C-alpha cells in the first residue's frame, strides 16, 4: 500500500536507478550533475536508490530535471502511468494539450 513506511522512498529510488541506468550513467555522474560534491555523489545517490534516505523535494526536482523526467514520474506508484508521464514529459509543451485531449476522447469512448 502507498501508506506503508518506506514505500515512497523505495519507489523513488527504483525510478531513479531505472532511469539512470537507461541513460547509462553512473551514480557519481548523476550526483555531480545535480550539484553534489564529486567525493560524496556516488554514496548519496546510492542511498536514495536503496531507500536508505529519501531526497528532499528540491533534490528530487533536481534529479528529475537531470534525468529528463517529470518530477511526478519519481513519485508515481503505477508503472503504466509512470510510462505515460515519461511520454507526456517528452512532448513539447505546445502539443501537450492536444495529447491530453486525445487521451480524454479515447477514454470517453
C-alpha positions as CSV (number, residue, x, y, z in Angstrom):
1,X,0.0,0.0,0.0
2,X,1.1,3.6,-0.6
3,X,0.9,4.4,3.1
4,X,3.5,1.8,4.2
5,X,6.6,3.3,5.7
6,X,9.5,3.4,3.2
7,X,7.2,2.6,0.3
8,X,7.6,6.0,-1.4
9,X,11.3,6.1,-0.7
10,X,11.8,2.7,-2.3
11,X,9.7,3.7,-5.3
12,X,11.6,6.9,-5.8
13,X,14.9,5.0,-5.6
14,X,13.8,2.4,-8.1
15,X,12.7,5.1,-10.5
16,X,15.9,7.0,-10.1
17,X,18.0,3.9,-10.7
18,X,16.0,2.6,-13.6
19,X,16.2,5.9,-15.5
20,X,19.8,6.5,-14.6
21,X,20.7,3.0,-15.9
22,X,18.6,3.6,-19.1
23,X,20.8,6.7,-19.7
24,X,24.0,4.6,-19.0
25,X,25.0,7.0,-16.2
26,X,27.0,6.2,-13.1
27,X,25.7,7.2,-9.7
28,X,28.6,9.6,-9.4
29,X,27.7,11.3,-12.7
30,X,24.1,11.9,-11.6
31,X,25.2,13.2,-8.3
32,X,27.7,15.7,-9.9
33,X,25.0,16.8,-12.4
34,X,22.7,17.8,-9.5
35,X,25.5,19.6,-7.7
36,X,26.7,17.1,-5.1
37,X,30.4,17.1,-4.4
38,X,32.2,14.5,-6.5
39,X,33.7,12.9,-3.5
40,X,30.3,12.0,-2.0
41,X,28.0,11.9,-5.0
42,X,28.0,8.1,-5.5
43,X,27.2,7.4,-1.9
44,X,24.4,9.9,-1.8
45,X,22.7,8.7,-5.0
46,X,23.2,5.1,-3.7
47,X,21.4,5.9,-0.5
48,X,18.5,7.4,-2.5
49,X,18.3,4.4,-4.8
50,X,18.4,1.9,-1.9
51,X,15.8,3.8,0.0
52,X,18.1,4.4,3.0
53,X,17.4,8.2,2.6
54,X,14.6,10.0,0.7
55,X,15.7,13.1,-1.2
56,X,14.1,16.3,-0.2
57,X,11.6,17.6,-2.8
58,X,14.1,20.2,-4.1
59,X,16.7,17.5,-4.6
60,X,14.2,15.2,-6.2
61,X,13.3,18.0,-8.6
62,X,17.0,18.4,-9.5
63,X,17.3,14.7,-10.0
64,X,14.2,14.6,-12.2
65,X,15.5,17.5,-14.3
66,X,18.9,15.9,-14.7
67,X,17.2,12.6,-15.7
68,X,14.9,14.4,-18.2
69,X,11.7,13.2,-16.4
70,X,8.8,15.0,-14.8
71,X,9.1,15.1,-11.0
72,X,5.8,13.2,-10.8
73,X,7.4,10.3,-12.5
74,X,9.7,9.7,-9.5
75,X,6.6,9.5,-7.2
76,X,4.2,7.6,-9.4
77,X,3.1,4.3,-7.9
78,X,1.8,2.7,-11.1
79,X,4.3,1.7,-13.8
80,X,2.0,2.2,-16.7
81,X,1.0,5.7,-15.5
82,X,4.7,6.5,-15.0
83,X,5.3,5.5,-18.6
84,X,2.6,7.9,-19.7
85,X,4.3,10.6,-17.6
86,X,7.5,10.0,-19.5
87,X,5.8,10.3,-22.8
88,X,4.0,13.5,-21.7
89,X,7.2,14.9,-20.3
90,X,8.9,14.4,-23.7
91,X,6.0,16.0,-25.6
92,X,6.7,19.6,-26.5
93,X,4.7,22.0,-24.2
94,X,2.7,23.4,-27.1
95,X,1.4,19.9,-28.0
96,X,0.6,18.6,-24.5
97,X,-3.0,19.9,-24.5
98,X,-3.6,18.1,-27.8
99,X,-2.2,14.9,-26.5
100,X,-4.2,15.1,-23.3
101,X,-7.4,15.9,-25.3
102,X,-6.8,12.9,-27.4
103,X,-6.4,10.7,-24.3
104,X,-9.6,12.1,-22.8
105,X,-11.5,11.5,-26.1
106,X,-10.2,7.9,-26.2
107,X,-11.3,7.3,-22.6
108,X,-14.8,8.7,-23.2
109,X,-15.4,6.2,-26.0
